[in-house]
Amino acid sequence: MSILSSIGRLATEISAARARYQTERALRALPIELQKDIGWPEAADAKGSFRNGVGSWAGAK
């Protein structure tokens, strides 16, 4: 595996993680009632706890 392919793979993973973060942030900005309607899994405890943002995507495939 070349260094360029490794860098490309890392850039792809970072881009996907950023997209997931932005989506999650937009969903958390919705009112709790709408989160429940769309089935957002953390709607019940969205006000009390937040997932670790840094590194939460690392190792997840």
C-alpha positions as CSV (number, residue, x, y, z in Angstrom):
1,M,0.0,0.0,0.0
2,S,1.5,3.3,-1.0
3,I,1.6,6.4,1.1
4,L,-0.8,8.2,-1.3
5,S,-3.4,5.6,-1.0
6,S,-3.1,5.7,2.8
7,I,-3.6,9.5,2.7
8,G,-6.5,9.2,0.4
9,R,-8.2,6.6,2.6
10,L,-7.6,8.7,5.7
11,A,-9.1,11.8,3.9
12,T,-12.2,9.8,2.9
13,E,-12.7,8.6,6.5
14,I,-12.3,12.1,7.9
15,S,-14.8,13.4,5.3
16,A,-17.3,10.8,6.2
17,A,-16.9,11.5,9.9
18,R,-17.4,15.2,9.4
19,A,-20.6,14.5,7.4
20,R,-21.9,12.2,10.2
21,Y,-21.1,14.9,12.8
22,Q,-22.9,17.6,10.8
23,T,-25.9,15.3,10.3
24,E,-26.0,14.5,14.0
25,R,-25.7,18.1,15.0
26,A,-28.6,19.0,12.7
27,L,-30.8,16.3,14.2
28,R,-29.9,17.3,17.7
29,A,-31.0,20.9,16.9
30,L,-34.5,19.7,16.1
31,P,-37.1,19.9,18.9
32,I,-37.4,16.8,21.0
33,E,-40.9,16.1,19.6
34,L,-39.6,16.0,16.0
35,Q,-36.7,13.8,17.0
36,K,-39.1,11.3,18.5
37,D,-41.3,11.4,15.4
38,I,-38.4,10.6,13.1
39,G,-37.1,7.9,15.5
40,W,-33.9,9.5,16.5
41,P,-32.6,6.9,18.9
42,E,-31.3,9.4,21.5
43,A,-34.4,11.5,21.7
44,A,-35.2,10.4,25.2
45,D,-31.9,11.6,26.7
46,A,-30.7,14.2,24.2
47,K,-30.7,17.0,26.8
48,G,-28.7,15.1,29.4
49,S,-25.7,13.6,27.6
50,F,-23.6,13.9,24.5
51,R,-21.4,11.4,22.8
52,N,-17.7,12.0,22.7
53,G,-17.1,13.9,19.5
54,V,-13.3,13.6,19.1
55,G,-12.3,10.1,18.0
56,S,-15.8,8.7,18.2
57,W,-15.5,7.6,14.5
58,A,-12.0,6.1,15.0
59,G,-12.1,2.4,14.3
60,A,-15.7,2.3,13.4
61,K,-16.2,0.6,10.0
